[in-house]
């Protein structure tokens, strides 16, 4: 599976041309459900708390004041005191900010912070200051995902001729290099562009894909996670993706998520043979199926690790199959180490 590992960042920028009184506004183009929006609201609450209520921060979500395309100029011109500015918006004025758009540069979610702490923050902040803007704090947007309605994206050849929504100039360069035809479209217009067929796919982060419900208008998702970047040959596949458990047509299932560490098992029709790792998200209607029937089928077929996620209880039940068979129960707040991919630790509370 082709994986684009790009860590996109954003800065909450302060205008240098505005004098602050007891109240100011943050322009935020993301909807309230977005994790960065929630971060900005926490910031607003903390300002009020730490100033004893003397300073009030108003947050204008969903681009109510300025859109993604307008926000940088609005902050520079002092039209709004504070705004969320994606680093990709700085490319024309601060080329160094394009570093966050380079695919495969950051291998995991901790890398951007290490990069900034090592001195990049001071370098970039000095460049932002020259343009009339002060960076208040960085926001971690996460990895970029690829969605489309034509076919799964396994290799660069699968991108040939595919019209794709792009979010920046740097992103467009990557898509062109893969053979796709990128078009710059704002995140607010992305859903409609895919739905109406203006483009066949899009690049975007998972938070935006969820908050803007891109999954409703897209058939295929290419996950930009860091499993392979950690030296593993494992691939991640999301439903709908068929699994022929016994390498024949006798048992067919469509788990919510699978990890396959033997690439030869993946064919055009699906995974032929048992995946190494299976994840099922339980619902009231699937409780018996996931916890009894599929549990037995996965064990017999040779699945090495089986996770049953209980959203209502915020718990994960994990079955470890093989010689040292075991079962464990974790909460969404626990850090869970994978028995399949060395060095991979997951905390579900960070993803939902």
C-alpha positions in Angstrom: 0.0 0.0 0.0 1.3 3.4 -0.9 1.5 5.6 2.2 2.0 9.4 2.2 3.4 10.3 5.6 3.1 14.1 5.9 2.8 15.9 9.2 0.8 19.1 8.7 1.1 21.8 11.3 -0.7 25.1 12.0 0.1 28.1 14.0 -2.2 30.2 16.1 -0.9 33.5 15.0 -1.1 36.9 16.8 -1.2 40.1 14.7 1.6 42.5 15.4 -0.5 45.5 14.3 -3.3 45.2 16.9 -3.4 46.7 20.4 -5.1 44.3 22.8 -7.6 45.4 25.4 -9.6 43.2 27.6 -11.1 41.1 24.8 -10.0 39.7 21.5 -11.1 37.2 18.8 -9.6 34.1 17.4 -10.6 33.3 13.8 -10.8 29.6 13.3 -11.8 28.0 10.0 -12.4 24.5 11.4 -15.8 23.3 12.7 -16.3 23.1 16.5 -15.9 19.3 16.4 -12.4 19.4 15.0 -9.7 18.6 17.6 -7.8 21.8 16.8 -11.0 23.8 17.5 -11.3 22.1 20.9 -7.7 23.1 21.6 -8.4 26.8 20.8 -11.4 26.7 23.1 -9.2 25.3 25.8 -6.8 28.2 25.2 -9.7 30.7 25.5 -10.8 29.1 28.8 -7.3 29.2 30.2 -6.8 32.8 29.3 -10.0 33.7 31.2 -8.9 31.5 34.1 -5.3 32.8 34.4 -6.4 36.5 34.0 -9.1 36.2 36.6 -11.7 37.0 33.9 -10.0 40.2 33.0 -9.3 39.0 29.4 -12.0 37.4 27.3 -11.2 35.3 24.1 -14.0 35.0 21.5 -13.6 32.0 19.1 -15.2 32.3 15.7 -15.4 28.7 14.4 -16.2 27.3 10.9 -14.6 30.3 9.0 -17.3 32.6 10.3 -14.9 35.6 10.1 -12.3 34.5 7.6 -11.8 31.5 5.3 -8.7 29.4 5.0 -7.7 31.5 2.0 -8.2 34.8 3.8 -6.9 34.3 7.3 -3.2 35.0 6.8 -3.8 38.4 5.2 -6.4 39.2 7.8 -4.0 38.6 10.6 -1.2 40.5 8.9 -3.4 43.5 8.2 -4.8 43.5 11.7 -8.4 42.8 10.6 -8.5 40.1 13.4 -6.3 39.9 16.5 -5.6 36.1 16.3 -6.1 33.5 13.7 -5.3 29.8 12.9 -2.9 29.7 10.0 -1.9 26.5 8.4 1.9 26.3 7.7 1.2 25.6 4.0 -0.3 29.2 3.8 3.2 30.6 4.5 4.9 29.0 1.5 5.0 32.1 -0.7 6.3 34.3 2.2 8.3 31.9 4.4 9.4 29.0 2.2 11.0 27.2 5.2 7.4 26.5 6.4 6.9 24.2 3.5 9.0 21.6 5.4 5.8 20.3 7.0 4.4 19.5 3.6 7.3 17.2 2.6 6.0 13.6 2.3 7.9 10.9 4.3 10.0 13.5 6.2 8.4 12.9 9.7 8.2 9.2 10.4 5.9 9.4 13.5 3.7 11.8 15.5 6.5 12.8 17.9 8.9 13.9 15.2 7.5 17.4 14.4 7.7 18.3 18.1 11.3 17.1 18.3 12.0 19.1 15.1 10.5 22.3 16.6 12.2 21.9 20.0 15.6 21.4 18.4 15.5 24.9 17.0 13.1 25.0 14.1 10.5 26.9 16.2 12.9 29.8 16.8 13.9 30.0 13.2 10.3 29.9 11.9 9.1 32.3 14.5 11.8 34.9 13.5 10.6 34.6 9.9 6.9 35.0 10.9 7.8 38.1 13.0 9.3 39.7 9.8 5.9 39.4 8.2 4.0 41.1 11.1 2.9 38.0 12.9 3.8 36.4 16.2 3.3 32.6 16.7 1.4 32.0 20.0 1.5 28.2 19.8 1.7 25.3 17.4 -1.2 22.9 16.6 -0.5 19.3 15.5 -2.8 18.6 12.7 -1.7 15.0 12.1 -1.0 12.9 9.1 -2.5 13.4 5.7 -4.8 10.7 4.3 -5.9 10.1 0.7 -9.5 9.4 -0.3 -10.9 8.6 -3.7 -13.9 7.0 -5.5 -12.1 5.1 -8.3 -10.0 2.3 -6.8 -7.6 1.5 -3.9 -4.2 3.3 -4.1 -1.5 0.7 -3.8 1.3 2.2 -5.9 2.1 5.5 -7.7 0.7 3.9 -10.9 -2.8 3.9 -9.3 -2.7 7.8 -9.2 -2.3 8.2 -13.0 -4.9 10.6 -14.3 -6.8 10.7 -11.0 -8.3 14.1 -10.3 -7.5 14.9 -6.6 -8.4 17.8 -4.3 -5.2 19.4 -3.0 -4.8 21.7 0.0 -1.5 23.4 -0.8 1.2 24.0 -3.4 3.4 21.5 -1.7 0.7 18.9 -1.7 0.0 19.5 -5.4 3.7 18.9 -6.2 3.5 15.5 -4.4 0.3 14.5 -6.3 1.7 15.6 -9.6 4.8 13.5 -9.0 2.6 10.5 -8.4 0.7 11.1 -11.7 -2.5 12.6 -10.3 -4.1 15.8 -11.5 -4.4 18.1 -8.4 -6.8 21.0 -7.9 -6.6 23.4 -5.0 -9.9 23.3 -3.2 -10.7 24.7 0.3 -11.6 22.2 3.0 -15.1 23.8 3.3 -15.7 23.0 -0.4 -14.1 19.6 -0.4 -17.3 17.5 0.4 -19.3 19.1 -2.4 -16.4 18.8 -4.9 -16.2 15.1 -4.3 -19.9 14.5 -4.2 -20.5 16.4 -7.5 -17.6 14.7 -9.2 -15.5 17.8 -9.7 -12.7 15.7 -8.4 -12.4 11.9 -7.9 -10.5 12.1 -4.6 -8.9 14.3 -2.0 -5.9 14.6 0.3 -6.8 15.8 3.8 -6.2 14.9 7.4 -8.3 12.5 9.3 -9.7 15.1 11.7 -11.1 17.1 8.7 -12.3 13.9 7.0 -14.3 13.0 10.1 -15.6 16.4 11.0 -16.6 17.2 7.3 -17.9 13.6 6.7 -15.7 12.9 3.7 -16.3 9.2 4.3 -19.9 9.7 3.1 -18.8 10.6 -0.4 -15.7 8.5 -0.8 -15.2 4.7 -1.4 -11.5 4.2 -0.7 -9.1 5.5 2.0 -5.3 5.2 1.9 -4.1 5.5 5.4 -0.9 7.5 6.0 0.1 5.8 9.3 3.6 5.1 10.4 3.6 1.3 10.7 5.8 0.8 7.6 7.9 3.8 8.5 9.0 2.0 11.7 10.6 -0.7 9.6 7.6 -3.1 9.3 6.3 -4.6 6.1 2.8 -4.6 7.6 -0.1 -2.9 5.7 -3.4 -1.5 7.2 -6.7 -2.0 5.4 -10.1 -0.5 6.4 -13.5 -1.9 5.7 -14.9 -2.5 3.2 -12.0 -4.8 2.4 -12.8 -8.5 2.0 -10.9 -11.3 3.9 -10.9 -14.9 2.7 -9.9 -16.4 6.0 -8.9 -19.9 4.8 -7.4 -18.7 1.4 -10.5 -20.0 -0.3 -14.2 -19.0 -0.6 -15.3 -21.0 2.4 -15.2 -18.2 5.0 -15.5 -14.5 3.9 -15.6 -11.6 6.4 -15.2 -7.8 6.2 -13.5 -6.7 9.5 -13.5 -3.1 10.5 -9.7 -3.0 10.2 -6.9 -5.5 9.5 -3.1 -5.4 9.5 -1.4 -7.8 7.0 2.3 -8.4 7.4 2.6 -10.7 4.4 2.0 -8.5 1.3 1.6 -11.5 -1.0 -1.7 -12.2 0.8 -3.2 -8.9 -0.6 -4.9 -9.3 -4.0 -7.3 -7.3 -6.0 -10.3 -9.1 -4.4 -9.0 -8.7 -0.8 -6.8 -10.5 1.7 -6.5 -14.2 0.8 -5.6 -15.9 4.1 -5.6 -14.8 7.7 -4.5 -11.3 8.5 -2.1 -10.9 11.4 -4.2 -8.4 13.3 -8.0 -7.9 13.2 -10.0 -5.0 14.9 -13.7 -5.1 15.2 -15.8 -2.2 16.6 -18.6 -3.8 18.5 -22.2 -2.6 18.3 -25.3 -4.0 20.1 -26.2 -5.9 16.9 -22.7 -7.4 16.4 -21.9 -8.3 20.0 -22.5 -12.0 19.7 -21.0 -12.2 16.2 -17.8 -10.4 17.2 -17.4 -12.0 20.7 -18.2 -15.6 19.9 -18.5 -16.6 16.2 -15.7 -14.3 14.8 -13.5 -15.0 17.8 -13.5 -18.7 17.0 -13.1 -18.2 13.3 -10.2 -15.8 13.7 -8.4 -18.1 16.2 -8.8 -21.2 14.0 -7.7 -19.3 10.8 -4.4 -18.2 12.4 -5.0 -14.5 13.2 -2.3 -13.5 15.7 -4.1 -10.7 17.5 -7.8 -9.8 17.7 -9.1 -6.5 19.2 -12.7 -5.9 20.0 -13.4 -2.3 20.7 -16.4 -1.4 22.9 -17.2 2.3 22.2 -20.0 2.5 24.8 -17.8 1.3 27.6 -14.6 2.9 26.2 -12.8 -0.4 26.6 -10.8 -2.7 24.3 -10.7 -6.5 24.7 -7.6 -8.0 23.2 -7.1 -11.7 22.4 -3.5 -12.9 21.8 -3.6 -16.2 19.9 -0.8 -18.7 19.4 1.4 -20.6 21.8 1.1 -18.0 24.6 -2.6 -17.5 24.2 -4.0 -14.7 26.5 -6.7 -12.1 26.8 -6.5 -8.6 28.2 -8.8 -5.7 28.9 -7.8 -2.1 28.4 -9.5 1.3 28.7 -9.3 4.0 25.9 -6.9 5.9 28.2 -4.4 3.1 28.4 -1.3 3.0 26.3 -1.4 -0.4 24.5 1.7 -1.9 22.9 1.1 -3.9 19.7 2.2 -7.5 19.7 2.4 -7.4 15.9 4.5 -4.2 15.2 7.5 -3.6 17.4 7.6 -0.2 18.9 4.0 0.7 18.1 2.0 2.0 21.0 -1.7 3.1 20.7 -3.8 5.2 23.1 -7.3 5.1 21.7 -8.4 8.2 23.6 -6.0 10.2 21.4 -7.8 9.1 18.2 -11.5 9.3 19.1 
